[in-house]
Every structure is written in C-alpha cells, then in structure tokens.
Amino acid sequence: MIALQICLLLLTLLNLAFTLGIARKIGRGAGVPPVSVELPPLSSPPGTSIGEFSATSTRGTTVSRDTLELGTVFAFLSPTCEPCREAMPAFLSYAAANKGSVVSVLSGDYDPEVRATLESLGPVLVEVPNGPVAKAFGVIGVPVFVTVGVGTVLATSSEIGPQSRLIIPA
C-alpha cells in the first residue's frame, strides 16, 4: 500500500513538473509569432469623395461640402471617448498653430471651457454620434482627423500632428 502511495506521489510530482514547464513556455510565447490585427480605418480613405452635408456651427456659420477649403482638418471627437481626451492637448496645440483651418465635430457636449477654446480656433459643429457630418466623411469611430481637399479626403489619421496637414504644391 505504501509503495502505491509513493508511485502516485511521484506521478503527481512528474505531472506538476510538466505542467509548470508548459505554462512557462506559454508565458514566454514559445516561438509563437505575434498576432497582428488589421483594424478598419475610422473614416473614408484618402481619395474618397466627401458626401453632401450642411451644418451650422455653434457660432452660426454654415459649414458644408461646398465651403470646404483645401487642407482644412476636420477633427471628430467625443467627450466620452478616452482616446479623444488623450488627443485633446495635441489637437488644441495643432489648432492654435493652424487657426482657422480646423473644424471640430463634437458628438456630445464638451466642457464649456474646452468648447470655448475650440470655438476660438475654428468652427465647432455639435451633432449626435453618427450624425450627418460624420456620415458624409464615413466616420465610424473617434478620434479621427481628416484633411480635406476639394470635395475629397486627402488624409486621415487617429492622431493629430504635422502629418495631419498636407503641403499641397501650388
């Protein structure tokens, strides 16, 4: 009987050793290549036509497909979106450096101080999520920054920076 208990103990210890070895290999990746997930773009890709839209800014100006200026950056943001809150300081800095050539499209009500700052830098459009302006640009997620051409998307990014404003040769 003692011999059987010793055999079971040895088998249990051997099983534990194999289990720990397997767990250690899994923890290190064991030569498994990293998984790469291709996420869909958050808006229409470059070269896509912008759909028809017309919206009134918080200061009463009309923004429409027909009033778009070459190189204007549309920023689609939401106050409930953590990445949007993280991108806000960089966007405010960008908008201040490019005053008048940004349009903020807010899906939701921002802090009045932030909204006033945005209004001082360019038109602010407030709409429901997936509203008419977002639909015109094919926006399916935020934050997204879209540089526009004459009726088309020139560039799109989920980050704001120097690459967001294209230099267009004369």
C-alpha positions in Angstrom: 0.0 0.0 0.0 2.8 2.4 0.8 4.5 1.6 -2.5 1.3 2.6 -4.3 1.1 5.9 -2.5 4.8 6.6 -3.3 4.1 5.8 -7.0 1.1 8.2 -7.0 3.1 10.9 -5.3 5.9 10.5 -7.9 3.4 10.6 -10.8 1.8 13.7 -9.3 5.1 15.5 -9.0 6.1 14.5 -12.6 2.7 15.8 -13.8 3.3 19.1 -11.9 6.8 19.5 -13.4 5.4 19.0 -17.0 2.5 21.4 -16.3 4.9 24.1 -15.0 7.2 23.6 -18.0 4.3 24.0 -20.4 3.0 27.1 -18.5 6.5 28.6 -18.6 6.7 28.1 -22.4 3.3 29.6 -23.0 4.2 32.6 -20.8 7.3 33.2 -23.0 5.4 32.8 -26.2 7.2 29.5 -27.1 8.1 30.7 -30.5 4.5 31.7 -31.4 4.6 34.6 -33.8 2.8 37.8 -32.5 -0.8 38.2 -33.8 -1.3 41.3 -35.9 -4.8 42.6 -36.2 -5.6 45.0 -39.0 -8.2 47.5 -37.7 -10.5 49.1 -40.2 -10.0 52.8 -40.9 -12.1 55.1 -38.8 -13.2 57.2 -41.8 -13.3 57.2 -45.6 -9.8 56.5 -47.0 -7.9 59.1 -49.0 -9.2 59.8 -52.4 -12.8 59.2 -51.4 -15.4 61.8 -52.2 -17.0 63.6 -49.2 -20.7 63.2 -49.1 -23.1 66.2 -49.2 -23.7 67.9 -45.8 -24.5 71.2 -44.4 -24.3 72.1 -40.7 -24.5 75.3 -38.6 -21.6 75.9 -36.2 -22.1 76.9 -32.6 -21.3 80.5 -33.7 -23.9 80.5 -36.5 -21.7 80.0 -39.6 -22.6 77.4 -42.2 -20.1 74.6 -43.0 -20.9 72.4 -46.0 -19.2 70.3 -48.6 -19.3 73.4 -50.9 -17.5 75.6 -48.3 -14.5 73.2 -47.7 -11.1 74.8 -48.1 -8.1 72.8 -49.3 -6.1 71.5 -46.3 -8.7 72.0 -43.7 -8.6 69.4 -40.9 -11.9 68.1 -39.5 -11.5 66.7 -36.0 -14.2 64.2 -35.0 -14.2 63.9 -31.2 -16.4 62.7 -28.3 -16.3 63.7 -24.7 -17.0 60.1 -23.6 -14.0 58.8 -25.5 -10.8 58.2 -23.5 -8.5 58.4 -26.6 -10.3 61.7 -27.6 -9.5 63.1 -24.2 -5.9 62.0 -24.5 -5.6 63.5 -28.0 -7.2 66.9 -27.0 -4.0 68.7 -25.8 -2.2 67.8 -29.0 -5.2 68.8 -31.1 -5.5 72.1 -29.2 -1.9 72.8 -29.9 -2.3 71.9 -33.6 -5.4 74.0 -33.9 -3.8 77.0 -32.3 -0.9 76.8 -34.7 -3.3 76.4 -37.7 -6.0 78.7 -36.5 -8.9 78.9 -38.9 -8.1 75.8 -40.8 -9.6 73.3 -38.4 -13.3 72.3 -37.9 -14.2 70.5 -34.6 -17.1 68.0 -34.9 -18.2 67.1 -31.5 -20.6 64.2 -30.8 -21.7 65.2 -27.4 -21.5 68.1 -25.0 -17.9 69.1 -24.1 -16.9 71.1 -21.1 -17.8 74.8 -21.8 -14.2 75.9 -21.3 -12.9 73.4 -23.9 -15.7 74.2 -26.3 -15.0 78.0 -26.0 -11.3 77.3 -26.7 -12.2 75.2 -29.8 -14.6 78.0 -31.0 -11.8 80.5 -30.8 -9.7 78.3 -33.2 -12.3 77.4 -35.8 -15.9 76.3 -36.4 -17.4 73.9 -33.9 -20.1 71.5 -35.1 -22.1 69.6 -32.4 -24.1 66.6 -33.6 -25.3 63.2 -32.4 -23.0 60.2 -32.8 -23.1 59.1 -36.5 -24.7 62.4 -37.4 -24.8 63.9 -40.9 -21.3 65.3 -40.9 -19.8 62.1 -39.6 -21.8 60.1 -42.3 -20.5 62.5 -45.0 -16.9 61.6 -44.1 -17.6 57.9 -43.5 -16.6 58.2 -39.8 -17.2 55.0 -37.8 -15.1 55.8 -34.8 -13.3 58.6 -32.9 -10.9 60.2 -32.6 -10.3 60.7 -36.2 -8.7 63.7 -38.0 -9.5 64.2 -41.7 -7.6 66.5 -44.0 -9.9 67.6 -46.9 -9.3 68.6 -50.5 -11.9 70.0 -52.9 -14.7 67.6 -52.1 -12.4 64.7 -51.3 -10.5 63.2 -48.4 -6.8 63.8 -48.7 -5.5 62.2 -45.5 -7.0 60.5 -42.4 -5.4 59.6 -39.0 -6.4 58.8 -35.5 -3.6 61.0 -34.3 -3.0 64.7 -34.8 0.3 66.2 -35.7 2.4 67.7 -38.5 1.4 64.8 -40.8 -2.2 65.9 -40.5 -1.8 69.0 -42.6 -0.6 68.2 -46.1 1.6 70.6 -48.0 -0.1 71.0 -51.4 2.2 72.2 -54.2 0.9 75.4 -56.0 
